[in-house]
């Protein structure tokens, strides 16, 4: 039987870990952090959930298959480099949107690349961890 205290704590900590992973993702192209660290934090949330409950419920919480996350991330990361190439810049050059946004958030291909890396790390690591937990 699983510990009720561990399950209750996991229910409280999982949204916090996911929110912190998004924070790390969004600050990554200007400060330490980014898609890789953010993705690892998100995987930690789902791994914790799988330990507290089971892998089936963690997959249900994830909502999308890990393979779909990985493929989407690869397309997004590659597409961010292709956008610069189509604009006549070198592949993977950073292109920025000139609109002013609050909280120093800068939209551009660098952020798209970071989101792609986030999804790849989340999908690949979740696939490995949840598969091992099921087996």
Beta strands, then each sheet from edge to edge (+ up, - down):
end
